[in-house]
Amino acid sequence: MFTGLIEGVCDVRSVAPPGASGGGSLVVELGELAADCRLGDSVAVSGVCLTITQLQGTTAAFALSLETLERSSLATLRPGAKVNIERAMKASDRLGGHIVQGHADGVATIRSVRKLGEFADIDFAAGTELLDQMVVKGSVAVDGVSLTIAGMDAGGFRVAAIPETLNRTTLGNAQAGSRVNIEVDILVKIVRRQLEVLLPKQQPLTVERLRQMGF
């Protein structure tokens, strides 16, 4: 489990496309973050939970399954790209962000970035399968960064990023057109699933339906 509080921004060393075995691999220079890592550890790479399969000095290799490649933007990474890194949360740590599993639900595209002094409003285009599981003032992980949804419309959502977030994550260099990994709040997903079981099939669950029900 992760918190969405990024520990560092690291460089991609190499990306290998899927082969005959069905998957690919990603190599990242972890720098000082590698000091506490071991083979088999879970690391969130731009919001995607990956397992360390090789560790040489400060460089870690991760296996990429077809599921991971299909649901995230990792397949588009190139050597030299920057990625947000968060190691798995320890049981003794504070939960400073929100519960992040590292299971990307899909990909969104940045529509615009509006700088407001040291702050920024970042607007994203997203599909209904993601938007139907979001609520204003709820939590969302964007490339692994724990954020609060500031607004929504029929085609996307908006977040307000503080200077600390912009300075410590890849969102500081966010540009319109870039694709980002999205993980919606697990609590919303659980509530949605349970309501889908309880509600008649003729009444599909939507954000508007949730509002009518008092959520």
N, C-alpha and C positions, 0 to 999 in steps of 0.2 A: 504494500500500500504506500501511497505517496500523499503529499500535502499540497502540491502545486506551488511550493516556494522553491524557486530555482536556485541551485547551489553554484552554478557556473555556466558560462557559455564556452563551448569547446569546438575544436576544428575537426571536420571530417577528413580522414586520411584517404580512404578508398571506399568504393561501393561496388560490389560484384552483383550483377544481375542474376535472376534465377537460372539454374542449370537443369541438368537432367534429373537431379534429385528433387526439383520442385521449389527450391528456395534460393535466397541470395545471402549476402553477408555485408556487414557494415563495420568499418574500422574507425574508431574515434580516439583522438589524443585527449586523454582525461586530465593530464597535468597533475596538480596536487590532489585532485579528487581520487586518483587511483590508489593513493596510499592506504586507504581503508577498504579497498575492493578485493574480492576473491573470485575465483572461478565459480560460476553458478549463481553469482549475485544478480539481483534484479536492479536494473537502472532504467529510469525513464529518459528516453532520448526524444526531445521535442514532444513530450507527452505520450510516447509509446513505450510500454514496458517491454524491455528486452533483457535477455540473459547473456551474461558474459561467458563466451565459449573459449576465448584465449586472452591471456594477459601477459604482455611483454613490456616490462618497465611501466611506463605510464600510458601505454597504448592498449586499448581494449577492442576485441572483436566480438561482434554480435551476429547471431543467425537471424535471418529475415524469412519468415514463413510467407506463403502466398496470401494467407488471410491478412497478415500485417501489411503487405505491399498493396493489397486491394483496398484496404480501409484507411490508409494513411498517405501522407505525402512523402514518405521516406524513399520511395522509388525514384523521386525526382532529384534527390540529393546528389551533389557532385563534390569531388575533392576540393577542400578549401571552404566549403559551406560551413556556416555556424549553426550549432544546435544547442538547445537548452538541455542541461543535465541536472537530474535530481536522483540521488541514490535512495533506495527504499528507506522508509521511515523506521526508526528504532522504536521499540515499545515504550521507552522512557522519554521519547521526544514530545514536545508540545505540538498539537495540531493547529498550526498557525494559519493555514489556508482553509481548505476543505478536503473531504475524502476524495482522493483521486486514485483510480485503479490502474491507470496507464493503458486502458483499453479504449482506443480511439473509436468513436461511433461514426466518424465520417470526416469529410474535409470541407472547409469553407474557404471562400475567396475574399480577400480584403477589397472592399469597395472604395474606401477613402480613409485618409489619415488627416485629421485636422489638429494642428498644433495650437495649444492654448498656453503660451509661455512655456514652462517646463512640463506641463501636462499635455495629454493628447486624447482626443476622442477618436476611436478606431471603429469603423463601420464594416460589417461583414455581410456578404451574401451567403445564404445557406438554404438547403433544401427543407421541405416540410417535414421530412423524417427526423431532422434535428430540431427544427423550430417547435414542433409539437411537443417536445420534451423540455422546453425552456419556459421560464417565467421571469418577468421583470423583477429585479432585486434578488434573483436566484443566482446560484454559482455556475460557472462554466470554466473548463480548462481549455485554453487556447495555446497550442504548442507546449502543453504542460504547465502553463502559467495559470494559477488560480485567480479568476477575475469575477467581478459582479456584473450581471447584465443590467445595463443602464436604460435600455430601450429596445423595442422590437417593432417590426412592421411585417407586412405580408411576405417580404422576400429576404429578411435578414435580421440582424441584431447589432447592438452597439455597446461598447464598453468604454469606460473612462479610465485611462491608465495614469497612475501617479508617477512622479519622477523616479522613485526607487525602482519601480517595475521597468520603466524605459531604460534606465541605466544598467540594470542587472540581467536583462533578458534580450532575446533577439527582437522583441517588439519595439525596441528603441530604433531599429532600422527598418521597421515595417513599411512596405510600399504597396500601393494599389496594384492589384493583379496577383499578388503573392497568395499561394495556397497554404493553409494552416490546418493542423490537426485539431479536431474538436472532440472533447469528451463531456457529455452532459452530466448533470448531477445524478449520482446513483440513487439518491433518495427520490428524485422525481421519477426515475425509471421504475423503481419499485412500486410507487403509488400508481403510476400509469398502468403497469401490468396487472395489479390487483383490481383496479377499476375496470379494466378490459374484461377480466374474468367475471366480475359482478354485473356489469351492464349488459343489457340485451344487445345481441350482435347487430341489430338494426340501428343502433345508436353508437357509431364509432366515436372513440374518445378524441376530442380536440381541445385546444387551449380554451376556446369559448365554452365548451361543455364543462371544463374544469371550473371556470369562473362561475357558471350557473350553479354548480354544486358547492360553491363556497371556498374553493381553493385559491 
